């Protein structure tokens, strides 16, 4: 029974984290530069959970975040 419950929790966690990602299609900037398609964290009102924030790691590239966190709200930045 414990194995079933742990499996369900793990599956729920994976589904939830996958739904939190947003796919961005490739596009051209106004200066003509092409931006490759990529994934980013879903937009929300906090900066502390973005992949670029110090202490977080982008699960697709493995790059560590370097930006300083402004706290839990964009209003603190």
PDB file of N, CA, C and O in Angstrom:
ATOM      1  N   UNK A   1       0.816  -1.182   0.000  1.00  0.00           N
ATOM      2  CA  UNK A   1       0.000   0.000   0.000  1.00  0.00           C
ATOM      3  C   UNK A   1       0.868   1.257   0.000  1.00  0.00           C
ATOM      4  O   UNK A   1       0.555   2.230  -0.686  1.00  0.00           O
ATOM      5  N   UNK A   2       1.978   1.236   0.785  1.00  0.00           N
ATOM      6  CA  UNK A   2       2.873   2.378   0.838  1.00  0.00           C
ATOM      7  C   UNK A   2       3.493   2.659  -0.531  1.00  0.00           C
ATOM      8  O   UNK A   2       3.662   3.813  -0.926  1.00  0.00           O
ATOM      9  N   UNK A   3       3.826   1.589  -1.243  1.00  0.00           N
ATOM     10  CA  UNK A   3       4.435   1.760  -2.574  1.00  0.00           C
ATOM     11  C   UNK A   3       3.465   2.429  -3.537  1.00  0.00           C
ATOM     12  O   UNK A   3       3.864   3.269  -4.344  1.00  0.00           O
ATOM     13  N   UNK A   4       2.213   2.063  -3.455  1.00  0.00           N
ATOM     14  CA  UNK A   4       1.194   2.653  -4.331  1.00  0.00           C
ATOM     15  C   UNK A   4       1.034   4.138  -4.018  1.00  0.00           C
ATOM     16  O   UNK A   4       0.971   4.963  -4.930  1.00  0.00           O
ATOM     17  N   UNK A   5       0.969   4.472  -2.759  1.00  0.00           N
ATOM     18  CA  UNK A   5       0.810   5.875  -2.358  1.00  0.00           C
ATOM     19  C   UNK A   5       2.030   6.683  -2.774  1.00  0.00           C
ATOM     20  O   UNK A   5       1.887   7.788  -3.297  1.00  0.00           O
ATOM     21  N   UNK A   6       3.224   6.151  -2.549  1.00  0.00           N
ATOM     22  CA  UNK A   6       4.443   6.860  -2.958  1.00  0.00           C
ATOM     23  C   UNK A   6       4.501   7.034  -4.473  1.00  0.00           C
ATOM     24  O   UNK A   6       4.934   8.076  -4.964  1.00  0.00           O
ATOM     25  N   UNK A   7       4.074   6.031  -5.203  1.00  0.00           N
ATOM     26  CA  UNK A   7       4.048   6.128  -6.661  1.00  0.00           C
ATOM     27  C   UNK A   7       3.074   7.203  -7.127  1.00  0.00           C
ATOM     28  O   UNK A   7       3.377   7.962  -8.048  1.00  0.00           O
ATOM     29  N   UNK A   8       1.914   7.270  -6.499  1.00  0.00           N
ATOM     30  CA  UNK A   8       0.931   8.297  -6.848  1.00  0.00           C
ATOM     31  C   UNK A   8       1.449   9.698  -6.538  1.00  0.00           C
ATOM     32  O   UNK A   8       1.248  10.626  -7.322  1.00  0.00           O
ATOM     33  N   UNK A   9       2.107   9.849  -5.410  1.00  0.00           N
ATOM     34  CA  UNK A   9       2.671  11.156  -5.046  1.00  0.00           C
ATOM     35  C   UNK A   9       3.760  11.553  -6.033  1.00  0.00           C
ATOM     36  O   UNK A   9       3.808  12.706  -6.461  1.00  0.00           O
ATOM     37  N   UNK A  10       4.626  10.630  -6.398  1.00  0.00           N
ATOM     38  CA  UNK A  10       5.690  10.926  -7.354  1.00  0.00           C
ATOM     39  C   UNK A  10       5.112  11.294  -8.722  1.00  0.00           C
ATOM     40  O   UNK A  10       5.592  12.220  -9.375  1.00  0.00           O
ATOM     41  N   UNK A  11       4.091  10.573  -9.147  1.00  0.00           N
ATOM     42  CA  UNK A  11       3.451  10.870 -10.432  1.00  0.00           C
ATOM     43  C   UNK A  11       2.797  12.248 -10.403  1.00  0.00           C
ATOM     44  O   UNK A  11       2.920  13.016 -11.357  1.00  0.00           O
ATOM     45  N   UNK A  12       2.114  12.555  -9.327  1.00  0.00           N
ATOM     46  CA  UNK A  12       1.484  13.864  -9.185  1.00  0.00           C
ATOM     47  C   UNK A  12       2.523  14.980  -9.218  1.00  0.00           C
ATOM     48  O   UNK A  12       2.307  16.013  -9.851  1.00  0.00           O
ATOM     49  N   UNK A  13       3.645  14.775  -8.540  1.00  0.00           N
ATOM     50  CA  UNK A  13       4.719  15.769  -8.534  1.00  0.00           C
ATOM     51  C   UNK A  13       5.263  15.994  -9.944  1.00  0.00           C
ATOM     52  O   UNK A  13       5.469  17.138 -10.350  1.00  0.00           O
ATOM     53  N   UNK A  14       5.493  14.930 -10.683  1.00  0.00           N
ATOM     54  CA  UNK A  14       6.019  15.055 -12.049  1.00  0.00           C
ATOM     55  C   UNK A  14       5.033  15.767 -12.966  1.00  0.00           C
ATOM     56  O   UNK A  14       5.431  16.613 -13.767  1.00  0.00           O
ATOM     57  N   UNK A  15       3.765  15.435 -12.855  1.00  0.00           N
ATOM     58  CA  UNK A  15       2.743  16.072 -13.683  1.00  0.00           C
ATOM     59  C   UNK A  15       2.642  17.555 -13.350  1.00  0.00           C
ATOM     60  O   UNK A  15       2.563  18.390 -14.251  1.00  0.00           O
ATOM     61  N   UNK A  16       2.644  17.884 -12.071  1.00  0.00           N
ATOM     62  CA  UNK A  16       2.540  19.276 -11.640  1.00  0.00           C
ATOM     63  C   UNK A  16       3.734  20.088 -12.107  1.00  0.00           C
ATOM     64  O   UNK A  16       3.562  21.213 -12.577  1.00  0.00           O
ATOM     65  N   UNK A  17       4.942  19.550 -11.989  1.00  0.00           N
ATOM     66  CA  UNK A  17       6.122  20.300 -12.417  1.00  0.00           C
ATOM     67  C   UNK A  17       6.166  20.455 -13.929  1.00  0.00           C
ATOM     68  O   UNK A  17       6.674  21.459 -14.428  1.00  0.00           O
ATOM     69  N   UNK A  18       5.646  19.486 -14.665  1.00  0.00           N
ATOM     70  CA  UNK A  18       5.602  19.591 -16.113  1.00  0.00           C
ATOM     71  C   UNK A  18       4.614  20.657 -16.555  1.00  0.00           C
ATOM     72  O   UNK A  18       4.876  21.387 -17.511  1.00  0.00           O
ATOM     73  N   UNK A  19       3.494  20.756 -15.879  1.00  0.00           N
ATOM     74  CA  UNK A  19       2.484  21.753 -16.227  1.00  0.00           C
ATOM     75  C   UNK A  19       2.938  23.166 -15.881  1.00  0.00           C
ATOM     76  O   UNK A  19       2.375  24.133 -16.395  1.00  0.00           O
ATOM     77  N   UNK A  20       3.941  23.303 -15.024  1.00  0.00           N
ATOM     78  CA  UNK A  20       4.425  24.622 -14.628  1.00  0.00           C
ATOM     79  C   UNK A  20       5.348  25.226 -15.675  1.00  0.00           C
ATOM     80  O   UNK A  20       5.676  26.410 -15.589  1.00  0.00           O
ATOM     81  N   UNK A  21       5.769  24.451 -16.650  1.00  0.00           N
ATOM     82  CA  UNK A  21       6.658  24.936 -17.696  1.00  0.00           C
ATOM     83  C   UNK A  21       5.858  25.462 -18.877  1.00  0.00           C
ATOM     84  O   UNK A  21       4.770  24.970 -19.174  1.00  0.00           O
ATOM     85  N   UNK A  22       6.407  26.462 -19.542  1.00  0.00           N
ATOM     86  CA  UNK A  22       5.766  27.049 -20.711  1.00  0.00           C
ATOM     87  C   UNK A  22       6.719  26.956 -21.888  1.00  0.00           C
ATOM     88  O   UNK A  22       7.883  27.341 -21.776  1.00  0.00           O
ATOM     89  N   UNK A  23       6.235  26.446 -23.020  1.00  0.00           N
ATOM     90  CA  UNK A  23       7.043  26.368 -24.230  1.00  0.00           C
ATOM     91  C   UNK A  23       6.927  27.684 -24.979  1.00  0.00           C
ATOM     92  O   UNK A  23       5.825  28.191 -25.192  1.00  0.00           O
ATOM     93  N   UNK A  24       8.060  28.234 -25.377  1.00  0.00           N
ATOM     94  CA  UNK A  24       8.092  29.475 -26.133  1.00  0.00           C
ATOM     95  C   UNK A  24       8.563  29.152 -27.548  1.00  0.00           C
ATOM     96  O   UNK A  24       9.648  28.602 -27.736  1.00  0.00           O
ATOM     97  N   UNK A  25       7.751  29.490 -28.530  1.00  0.00           N
ATOM     98  CA  UNK A  25       8.113  29.245 -29.931  1.00  0.00           C
ATOM     99  C   UNK A  25       9.200  30.211 -30.367  1.00  0.00           C
ATOM    100  O   UNK A  25       9.329  31.301 -29.809  1.00  0.00           O
ATOM    101  N   UNK A  26       9.979  29.817 -31.359  1.00  0.00           N
ATOM    102  CA  UNK A  26      11.024  30.689 -31.887  1.00  0.00           C
ATOM    103  C   UNK A  26      10.417  31.949 -32.480  1.00  0.00           C
ATOM    104  O   UNK A  26       9.300  31.927 -32.997  1.00  0.00           O
ATOM    105  N   UNK A  27      11.160  33.046 -32.402  1.00  0.00           N
ATOM    106  CA  UNK A  27      10.653  34.305 -32.939  1.00  0.00           C
ATOM    107  C   UNK A  27      11.821  35.221 -33.305  1.00  0.00           C
ATOM    108  O   UNK A  27      12.960  34.991 -32.898  1.00  0.00           O
ATOM    109  N   UNK A  28      11.519  36.257 -34.075  1.00  0.00           N
ATOM    110  CA  UNK A  28      12.509  37.258 -34.451  1.00  0.00           C
ATOM    111  C   UNK A  28      12.302  38.521 -33.637  1.00  0.00           C
ATOM    112  O   UNK A  28      11.181  39.012 -33.508  1.00  0.00           O
ATOM    113  N   UNK A  29      13.399  39.045 -33.085  1.00  0.00           N
ATOM    114  CA  UNK A  29      13.340  40.318 -32.370  1.00  0.00           C
ATOM    115  C   UNK A  29      13.264  41.458 -33.379  1.00  0.00           C
ATOM    116  O   UNK A  29      13.475  41.249 -34.574  1.00  0.00           O
ATOM    117  N   UNK A  30      12.967  42.648 -32.907  1.00  0.00           N
ATOM    118  CA  UNK A  30      12.846  43.808 -33.798  1.00  0.00           C
ATOM    119  C   UNK A  30      14.165  44.137 -34.493  1.00  0.00           C
ATOM    120  O   UNK A  30      14.156  44.770 -35.549  1.00  0.00           O
ATOM    121  N   UNK A  31      15.311  43.717 -33.919  1.00  0.00           N
ATOM    122  CA  UNK A  31      16.606  43.983 -34.543  1.00  0.00           C
ATOM    123  C   UNK A  31      17.030  42.878 -35.506  1.00  0.00           C
ATOM    124  O   UNK A  31      18.140  42.906 -36.037  1.00  0.00           O
ATOM    125  N   UNK A  32      16.140  41.896 -35.734  1.00  0.00           N
ATOM    126  CA  UNK A  32      16.415  40.824 -36.693  1.00  0.00           C
ATOM    127  C   UNK A  32      17.030  39.576 -36.094  1.00  0.00           C
ATOM    128  O   UNK A  32      17.219  38.592 -36.809  1.00  0.00           O
ATOM    129  N   UNK A  33      17.348  39.579 -34.813  1.00  0.00           N
ATOM    130  CA  UNK A  33      17.935  38.421 -34.145  1.00  0.00           C
ATOM    131  C   UNK A  33      16.872  37.352 -33.930  1.00  0.00           C
ATOM    132  O   UNK A  33      15.767  37.641 -33.469  1.00  0.00           O
ATOM    133  N   UNK A  34      17.222  36.100 -34.274  1.00  0.00           N
ATOM    134  CA  UNK A  34      16.292  34.988 -34.065  1.00  0.00           C
ATOM    135  C   UNK A  34      16.510  34.383 -32.694  1.00  0.00           C
ATOM    136  O   UNK A  34      17.648  34.101 -32.318  1.00  0.00           O
ATOM    137  N   UNK A  35      15.452  34.179 -31.948  1.00  0.00           N
ATOM    138  CA  UNK A  35      15.495  33.534 -30.637  1.00  0.00           C
ATOM    139  C   UNK A  35      14.993  32.104 -30.811  1.00  0.00           C
ATOM    140  O   UNK A  35      13.874  31.886 -31.275  1.00  0.00           O
ATOM    141  N   UNK A  36      15.823  31.135 -30.439  1.00  0.00           N
ATOM    142  CA  UNK A  36      15.485  29.723 -30.574  1.00  0.00           C
ATOM    143  C   UNK A  36      14.300  29.356 -29.678  1.00  0.00           C
ATOM    144  O   UNK A  36      14.120  29.962 -28.621  1.00  0.00           O
ATOM    145  N   UNK A  37      13.490  28.375 -30.084  1.00  0.00           N
ATOM    146  CA  UNK A  37      12.422  27.898 -29.203  1.00  0.00           C
ATOM    147  C   UNK A  37      13.027  27.365 -27.902  1.00  0.00           C
ATOM    148  O   UNK A  37      14.123  26.805 -27.903  1.00  0.00           O
ATOM    149  N   UNK A  38      12.310  27.544 -26.806  1.00  0.00           N
ATOM    150  CA  UNK A  38      12.821  27.114 -25.506  1.00  0.00           C
ATOM    151  C   UNK A  38      11.680  26.980 -24.501  1.00  0.00           C
ATOM    152  O   UNK A  38      10.547  27.379 -24.772  1.00  0.00           O
ATOM    153  N   UNK A  39      11.993  26.418 -23.346  1.00  0.00           N
ATOM    154  CA  UNK A  39      11.044  26.337 -22.236  1.00  0.00           C
ATOM    155  C   UNK A  39      11.423  27.389 -21.204  1.00  0.00           C
ATOM    156  O   UNK A  39      12.594  27.734 -21.049  1.00  0.00           O
ATOM    157  N   UNK A  40      10.424  27.884 -20.511  1.00  0.00           N
ATOM    158  CA  UNK A  40      10.655  28.801 -19.400  1.00  0.00           C
ATOM    159  C   UNK A  40       9.660  28.469 -18.303  1.00  0.00           C
ATOM    160  O   UNK A  40       8.655  27.798 -18.538  1.00  0.00           O
ATOM    161  N   UNK A  41       9.951  28.946 -17.109  1.00  0.00           N
ATOM    162  CA  UNK A  41       8.993  28.734 -16.032  1.00  0.00           C
ATOM    163  C   UNK A  41       7.769  29.594 -16.296  1.00  0.00           C
ATOM    164  O   UNK A  41       7.873  30.677 -16.873  1.00  0.00           O
ATOM    165  N   UNK A  42       6.616  29.113 -15.876  1.00  0.00           N
ATOM    166  CA  UNK A  42       5.376  29.842 -16.104  1.00  0.00           C
ATOM    167  C   UNK A  42       5.402  31.177 -15.369  1.00  0.00           C
ATOM    168  O   UNK A  42       5.927  31.267 -14.259  1.00  0.00           O
ATOM    169  N   UNK A  43       4.839  32.212 -15.982  1.00  0.00           N
ATOM    170  CA  UNK A  43       4.830  33.515 -15.318  1.00  0.00           C
ATOM    171  C   UNK A  43       3.926  33.503 -14.088  1.00  0.00           C
ATOM    172  O   UNK A  43       2.873  32.866 -14.077  1.00  0.00           O
ATOM    173  N   UNK A  44       4.359  34.218 -13.060  1.00  0.00           N
ATOM    174  CA  UNK A  44       3.559  34.385 -11.853  1.00  0.00           C
ATOM    175  C   UNK A  44       4.017  35.664 -11.157  1.00  0.00           C
ATOM    176  O   UNK A  44       4.818  36.413 -11.717  1.00  0.00           O
ATOM    177  N   UNK A  45       3.537  35.920  -9.981  1.00  0.00           N
ATOM    178  CA  UNK A  45       3.833  37.178  -9.307  1.00  0.00           C
ATOM    179  C   UNK A  45       5.065  37.126  -8.406  1.00  0.00           C
ATOM    180  O   UNK A  45       5.284  38.039  -7.610  1.00  0.00           O
ATOM    181  N   UNK A  46       5.864  36.079  -8.519  1.00  0.00           N
ATOM    182  CA  UNK A  46       7.059  35.967  -7.690  1.00  0.00           C
ATOM    183  C   UNK A  46       8.294  35.767  -8.549  1.00  0.00           C
ATOM    184  O   UNK A  46       8.214  35.212  -9.645  1.00  0.00           O
ATOM    185  N   UNK A  47       9.431  36.217  -8.052  1.00  0.00           N
ATOM    186  CA  UNK A  47      10.685  36.009  -8.775  1.00  0.00           C
ATOM    187  C   UNK A  47      11.518  34.913  -8.128  1.00  0.00           C
ATOM    188  O   UNK A  47      12.528  34.498  -8.696  1.00  0.00           O
ATOM    189  N   UNK A  48      11.122  34.436  -6.958  1.00  0.00           N
ATOM    190  CA  UNK A  48      11.946  33.482  -6.223  1.00  0.00           C
ATOM    191  C   UNK A  48      11.935  32.078  -6.811  1.00  0.00           C
ATOM    192  O   UNK A  48      12.805  31.276  -6.471  1.00  0.00           O
ATOM    193  N   UNK A  49      10.983  31.749  -7.679  1.00  0.00           N
ATOM    194  CA  UNK A  49      10.940  30.403  -8.248  1.00  0.00           C
ATOM    195  C   UNK A  49      11.334  30.372  -9.726  1.00  0.00           C
ATOM    196  O   UNK A  49      11.180  29.337 -10.376  1.00  0.00           O
ATOM    197  N   UNK A  50      11.829  31.459 -10.260  1.00  0.00           N
ATOM    198  CA  UNK A  50      12.265  31.476 -11.655  1.00  0.00           C
ATOM    199  C   UNK A  50      13.600  30.762 -11.785  1.00  0.00           C
ATOM    200  O   UNK A  50      14.422  30.805 -10.870  1.00  0.00           O
ATOM    201  N   UNK A  51      13.820  30.107 -12.917  1.00  0.00           N
ATOM    202  CA  UNK A  51      15.039  29.334 -13.119  1.00  0.00           C
ATOM    203  C   UNK A  51      16.284  30.211 -13.086  1.00  0.00           C
ATOM    204  O   UNK A  51      17.368  29.727 -12.760  1.00  0.00           O
ATOM    205  N   UNK A  52      16.149  31.487 -13.416  1.00  0.00           N
ATOM    206  CA  UNK A  52      17.309  32.364 -13.451  1.00  0.00           C
ATOM    207  C   UNK A  52      17.677  32.918 -12.073  1.00  0.00           C
ATOM    208  O   UNK A  52      18.708  33.575 -11.931  1.00  0.00           O
ATOM    209  N   UNK A  53      16.853  32.663 -11.062  1.00  0.00           N
ATOM    210  CA  UNK A  53      17.114  33.153  -9.714  1.00  0.00           C
ATOM    211  C   UNK A  53      18.168  32.288  -9.028  1.00  0.00           C
ATOM    212  O   UNK A  53      18.156  31.063  -9.148  1.00  0.00           O
ATOM    213  N   UNK A  54      19.077  32.942  -8.310  1.00  0.00           N
ATOM    214  CA  UNK A  54      20.151  32.245  -7.599  1.00  0.00           C
ATOM    215  C   UNK A  54      19.569  31.157  -6.698  1.00  0.00           C
ATOM    216  O   UNK A  54      18.605  31.392  -5.969  1.00  0.00           O
ATOM    217  N   UNK A  55      20.158  29.982  -6.756  1.00  0.00           N
ATOM    218  CA  UNK A  55      19.697  28.851  -5.957  1.00  0.00           C
ATOM    219  C   UNK A  55      18.823  27.887  -6.733  1.00  0.00           C
ATOM    220  O   UNK A  55      18.592  26.766  -6.279  1.00  0.00           O
ATOM    221  N   UNK A  56      18.329  28.299  -7.901  1.00  0.00           N
ATOM    222  CA  UNK A  56      17.508  27.424  -8.742  1.00  0.00           C
ATOM    223  C   UNK A  56      18.325  26.947  -9.936  1.00  0.00           C
ATOM    224  O   UNK A  56      19.314  27.576 -10.312  1.00  0.00           O
ATOM    225  N   UNK A  57      17.909  25.838 -10.525  1.00  0.00           N
ATOM    226  CA  UNK A  57      18.590  25.278 -11.690  1.00  0.00           C
ATOM    227  C   UNK A  57      17.579  25.002 -12.782  1.00  0.00           C
ATOM    228  O   UNK A  57      16.516  24.439 -12.521  1.00  0.00           O
ATOM    229  N   UNK A  58      17.905  25.395 -14.013  1.00  0.00           N
ATOM    230  CA  UNK A  58      17.046  25.124 -15.157  1.00  0.00           C
ATOM    231  C   UNK A  58      17.094  23.624 -15.437  1.00  0.00           C
ATOM    232  O   UNK A  58      18.172  23.097 -15.714  1.00  0.00           O
ATOM    233  N   UNK A  59      15.956  22.913 -15.374  1.00  0.00           N
ATOM    234  CA  UNK A  59      15.966  21.461 -15.550  1.00  0.00           C
ATOM    235  C   UNK A  59      16.265  21.027 -16.986  1.00  0.00           C
ATOM    236  O   UNK A  59      16.596  19.864 -17.215  1.00  0.00           O
ATOM    237  N   UNK A  60      16.155  21.928 -17.947  1.00  0.00           N
ATOM    238  CA  UNK A  60      16.391  21.581 -19.343  1.00  0.00           C
ATOM    239  C   UNK A  60      17.836  21.800 -19.762  1.00  0.00           C
ATOM    240  O   UNK A  60      18.358  21.054 -20.590  1.00  0.00           O
ATOM    241  N   UNK A  61      18.494  22.817 -19.199  1.00  0.00           N
ATOM    242  CA  UNK A  61      19.863  23.126 -19.597  1.00  0.00           C
ATOM    243  C   UNK A  61      20.885  22.798 -18.523  1.00  0.00           C
ATOM    244  O   UNK A  61      22.073  22.662 -18.816  1.00  0.00           O
ATOM    245  N   UNK A  62      20.432  22.671 -17.279  1.00  0.00           N
ATOM    246  CA  UNK A  62      21.347  22.423 -16.179  1.00  0.00           C
ATOM    247  C   UNK A  62      22.041  23.686 -15.685  1.00  0.00           C
ATOM    248  O   UNK A  62      22.861  23.616 -14.770  1.00  0.00           O
ATOM    249  N   UNK A  63      21.729  24.842 -16.272  1.00  0.00           N
ATOM    250  CA  UNK A  63      22.355  26.096 -15.859  1.00  0.00           C
ATOM    251  C   UNK A  63      21.797  26.539 -14.517  1.00  0.00           C
ATOM    252  O   UNK A  63      20.599  26.422 -14.256  1.00  0.00           O
ATOM    253  N   UNK A  64      22.678  27.046 -13.674  1.00  0.00           N
ATOM    254  CA  UNK A  64      22.270  27.547 -12.363  1.00  0.00           C
ATOM    255  C   UNK A  64      21.879  29.014 -12.470  1.00  0.00           C
ATOM    256  O   UNK A  64      22.450  29.768 -13.258  1.00  0.00           O
ATOM    257  N   UNK A  65      20.910  29.399 -11.677  1.00  0.00           N
ATOM    258  CA  UNK A  65      20.457  30.780 -11.666  1.00  0.00           C
ATOM    259  C   UNK A  65      21.495  31.711 -11.062  1.00  0.00           C
ATOM    260  O   UNK A  65      22.228  31.328 -10.151  1.00  0.00           O
ATOM    261  N   UNK A  66      21.555  32.932 -11.569  1.00  0.00           N
ATOM    262  CA  UNK A  66      22.533  33.912 -11.091  1.00  0.00           C
ATOM    263  C   UNK A  66      21.892  35.196 -10.592  1.00  0.00           C
ATOM    264  O   UNK A  66      22.562  36.009  -9.956  1.00  0.00           O
ATOM    265  N   UNK A  67      20.610  35.394 -10.866  1.00  0.00           N
ATOM    266  CA  UNK A  67      19.943  36.628 -10.448  1.00  0.00           C
ATOM    267  C   UNK A  67      19.623  36.611  -8.963  1.00  0.00           C
ATOM    268  O   UNK A  67      19.247  35.578  -8.407  1.00  0.00           O
ATOM    269  N   UNK A  68      19.776  37.771  -8.327  1.00  0.00           N
ATOM    270  CA  UNK A  68      19.442  37.918  -6.917  1.00  0.00           C
ATOM    271  C   UNK A  68      17.924  37.930  -6.765  1.00  0.00           C
ATOM    272  O   UNK A  68      17.232  38.583  -7.547  1.00  0.00           O
ATOM    273  N   UNK A  69      17.406  37.229  -5.783  1.00  0.00           N
ATOM    274  CA  UNK A  69      15.975  37.215  -5.522  1.00  0.00           C
ATOM    275  C   UNK A  69      15.564  38.499  -4.846  1.00  0.00           C
ATOM    276  O   UNK A  69      16.256  38.997  -3.958  1.00  0.00           O
ATOM    277  N   UNK A  70      14.425  39.039  -5.273  1.00  0.00           N
ATOM    278  CA  UNK A  70      13.896  40.268  -4.688  1.00  0.00           C
ATOM    279  C   UNK A  70      12.868  39.962  -3.603  1.00  0.00           C
ATOM    280  O   UNK A  70      12.139  40.855  -3.171  1.00  0.00           O
ATOM    281  N   UNK A  71      12.807  38.740  -3.171  1.00  0.00           N
ATOM    282  CA  UNK A  71      11.800  38.338  -2.204  1.00  0.00           C
ATOM    283  C   UNK A  71      10.677  37.598  -2.887  1.00  0.00           C
ATOM    284  O   UNK A  71      10.844  37.098  -3.999  1.00  0.00           O
ATOM    285  N   UNK A  72       9.550  37.523  -2.243  1.00  0.00           N
ATOM    286  CA  UNK A  72       8.455  36.723  -2.762  1.00  0.00           C
ATOM    287  C   UNK A  72       7.563  37.492  -3.726  1.00  0.00           C
ATOM    288  O   UNK A  72       6.669  36.893  -4.324  1.00  0.00           O
ATOM    289  N   UNK A  73       7.766  38.775  -3.898  1.00  0.00           N
ATOM    290  CA  UNK A  73       6.885  39.571  -4.744  1.00  0.00           C
ATOM    291  C   UNK A  73       7.679  40.477  -5.656  1.00  0.00           C
ATOM    292  O   UNK A  73       8.761  40.946  -5.303  1.00  0.00           O
ATOM    293  N   UNK A  74       7.129  40.720  -6.836  1.00  0.00           N
ATOM    294  CA  UNK A  74       7.760  41.647  -7.763  1.00  0.00           C
ATOM    295  C   UNK A  74       7.745  43.071  -7.225  1.00  0.00           C
ATOM    296  O   UNK A  74       8.527  43.912  -7.668  1.00  0.00           O
ATOM    297  N   UNK A  75       6.868  43.339  -6.281  1.00  0.00           N
ATOM    298  CA  UNK A  75       6.765  44.673  -5.712  1.00  0.00           C
ATOM    299  C   UNK A  75       7.985  45.036  -4.878  1.00  0.00           C
ATOM    300  O   UNK A  75       8.235  46.217  -4.636  1.00  0.00           O
ATOM    301  N   UNK A  76       8.754  44.033  -4.429  1.00  0.00           N
ATOM    302  CA  UNK A  76       9.932  44.287  -3.609  1.00  0.00           C
ATOM    303  C   UNK A  76      11.172  44.588  -4.438  1.00  0.00           C
ATOM    304  O   UNK A  76      12.201  44.959  -3.873  1.00  0.00           O
ATOM    305  N   UNK A  77      11.111  44.441  -5.744  1.00  0.00           N
ATOM    306  CA  UNK A  77      12.283  44.636  -6.600  1.00  0.00           C
ATOM    307  C   UNK A  77      12.613  46.098  -6.781  1.00  0.00           C
ATOM    308  O   UNK A  77      13.573  46.434  -7.474  1.00  0.00           O
TER     309      UNK A  77
END
